[in-house]
Amino acid sequence: MPDPAASLGVNSGPDLPNLFAGADAGPTAGLGGYIDNAVPVTQLRLRYDSAYGSNRPDRAEFFYAKCGCFRTPAGGSQLDANGPPLPETNVDYQQLSPYLEIAVSPRLSFFTNVPVRFINPQQNANASGISDLSFGGKYAFVYGPRRVVSAQLQVTVPTGDTFRGLGTGVTWLEPGILYQEQLSDRWQLFGQFKDIIPLTQPSDFTGNILNYGIGSSYMIARGCWGYVAPVGEVVGWTVLSGKELDPNVGAVSAVGDTIVNAKVGVRIGFGAIRPGAAYPTRSDVYIGYGRALTGEVWYKNMFRLEYRLNF
């Protein structure tokens, strides 16, 4: 039967929902680099981060534990100070994070992440080893051909050595909402909002932190070889409670500290585009760079390299 659009001289093109909808009519998985993927999928991901310029690593005990200088004879006898022994002025670090996610249905998945950290402090000793392990689940309570909104719950347990700067010593509960909108067959919009809540409070530095972000990606090229999609994101954190060490002053409040980072990168898929699949291609890589836009920082610069394989 003739295409009615063709008879009018209009190129109807591919069926848009079928082109970018994943399994069971959800959109394809997120193509971002830093904002969590809202679509439950089965994937293996290997991520490598290299970050520079963390000048308050014990802020709210988000990166590592309260400075051990408060525990030493020179600094006092605070027994809750379980971090590296010297007041720190700068930490560069690298982190390798293997992540496995398994979707038990199109709407529900479970995941775990086992990071390995390498830190290069300015004042304390270099260290490497397992950092804090995390695990959790994700449920898409809105799941349509163009939009997915998921509730995610992550738990992080203190498996890293706090004295060497490899962990926080805190058990964290991280509920969040993840959002993704397929604006066209090439263009995605995505975002997240999380509350990072300490379930344990090993010290007076331990704090509650909000995390939020929004981003977009657009496929500028695609074909039988794969696709190329530049990505732009803005991610922020606001500290609601806790303290940090100012090496020039001592312990100060971290309440109200707000950090905003800009993230830019590109995601490259390998192989033919697969309409109706959870991922546009079977595997992809992300190459990106993040930079702090505010005076307060977790790090001043970060480079990220990531490989994903979906099943």
C-alpha positions, -999 to +999 in steps of 0.1 A: +000+000+000+015+034-009+028+056+019+003+085+022+031+109+032+051+099+001+021+107-021+021+142-007+058+146-015+068+143+022+096+120+034+080+103+064+113+088+075+116+061+102+090+056+129+104+078+157+092+059+187+103+025+173+137+039+164+148+051+198+126+030+221+144+003+240+131-031+251+095-032+261+090+004+247+113+023+270+138+048+255+174+037+250+198+040+279+213+073+288+243+085+268+256+109+296+289+106+313+284+117+349+246+117+355+232+082+364+213+063+337+176+063+345+168+032+323+172-002+341+195-023+319+220-052+322+255-038+317+291-042+327+309-008+330+345+000+337+352+036+346+385+054+352+387+088+368+417+110+373+411+140+395+433+169+406+431+196+432+410+184+461+418+209+489+392+198+514+392+160+511+375+155+546+346+179+539+316+162+554+336+130+552+324+127+516+358+117+501+377+106+531+375+105+569+382+134+594+419+143+595+439+122+619+457+153+630+429+159+655+439+126+671+476+129+673+494+144+703+502+175+683+466+180+674+446+166+703+429+134+714+397+133+694+392+096+689+368+101+661+396+114+638+403+083+616+417+099+584+453+104+572+475+119+600+486+152+585+465+183+576+461+180+539+463+209+514+459+190+481+450+155+469+452+142+434+437+108+429+427+081+404+399+057+407+390+025+388+354+015+392+340-018+379+302-017+379+277-044+372+240-039+368+215-066+361+179-059+350+155-085+363+127-068+343+125-037+320+116-016+350+138-030+378+176-035+381+202-041+408+238-030+408+271-031+426+303-010+423+337-020+437+361+010+433+399+008+436+415+042+446+450+056+441+456+088+461+486+112+457+483+137+486+507+167+490+512+162+528+503+126+535+517+093+520+505+080+487+482+050+490+462+026+469+436-001+475+399-010+476+377+020+485+341+020+498+318-006+481+283+004+470+252-015+459+216-008+453+185-010+430+166+011+405+129+010+397+113+029+367+079+041+380+074+061+348+083+040+317+072+051+283+087+053+247+101+087+253+104+092+291+117+072+320+117+084+357+133+060+382+136+058+419+171+047+429+184+036+463+222+031+468+240+020+500+277+026+504+296+006+531+330+015+546+353-010+531+382+014+524+411+020+548+403+054+564+438+060+578+453+057+543+426+080+527+409+051+508+375+054+525+352+075+546+343+052+575+307+061+569+277+040+559+257+061+534+221+058+522+215+075+489+179+078+477+174+096+444+153+103+414+167+098+379+150+113+348+155+108+311+136+123+281+141+112+245+135+145+227+141+130+193+158+100+178+191+118+183+186+141+213+184+131+250+178+152+281+186+137+315+189+147+352+191+135+388+184+145+423+199+126+453+201+129+491+234+115+504+225+106+540+249+092+566+235+061+584+264+062+608+282+092+621+318+083+631+328+119+637+315+155+640+327+160+604+301+136+589+275+155+569+244+152+548+248+162+511+224+170+483+235+160+448+217+173+416+224+176+379+211+180+344+226+172+310+220+165+274+235+145+245+230+147+208+240+122+181+258+142+155+267+112+134+256+075+132+257+046+108+265+010+104+298+017+122+282+032+154+275+067+165+291+098+180+272+119+206+287+149+223+276+153+260+272+184+282+263+182+319+262+204+350+264+187+384+261+202+418+264+194+455+252+213+486+264+203+521+236+204+546+257+195+577+291+185+588+326+201+590+359+203+571+395+211+579+409+244+569+447+238+574+451+275+583+423+277+608+413+242+620+379+226+620+352+248+604+316+243+594+309+230+559+272+238+561+261+256+529+292+247+509+279+244+473+300+230+445+290+231+408+310+213+381+307+216+343+312+183+324+318+180+287+326+149+267+317+125+239+301+091+238+311+068+209+291+036+201+305+007+182+285-013+156+252-009+139+225+011+155+199-013+169+163+001+169+143-013+199+174-023+219+181-010+254+214+005+240+219+020+206+249-002+201+263-033+220+292-013+235+304+023+238+330+045+253+328+079+270+357+104+271+351+135+292+364+163+313+350+180+344+359+213+359+347+231+390+328+264+384+328+274+421+354+284+446+345+253+467+356+221+450+357+183+454+384+185+427+394+213+403+397+191+372+387+155+364+393+134+333+370+104+328+373+073+305+345+047+305+337+015+287+302+000+287+291-034+275+254-043+275+238-078+274 
